[in-house]
Amino acid sequence: MQSDIDLQKERLYEYLLKKYKRAVISKLEMASELGISSSTLDLYIAKGTGLPNYKKLGKAKNAKVVFNLLDVADFLTKTIKTY
């Protein structure tokens, strides 16, 4: 039997997958999901805190960053209270 958190994570993942129609989202989309600006998200990335795992595509300072939807769903279910 799945726990409530596992069920919430699964439902959230399915919702995000249906919404974005791909397995990863951009920084701008992640900022939108968190309800913060993209510059605040950049600050969190620079500090290395308060975010789900992400992948930097390249070595340049301004390389594209993507977030895996499974990690996003896991992060959101653990950090945001849903009743």
Secondary structure, 3 states (H helix, E strand, C coil): CCCHHHHHHHHHHHHHHHHHCCCEEEHHHHHHHHCCCHHHHHHHHHHCCCCCCEEEECCCCCCEEEEEHHHHHHHHHHHCCCC
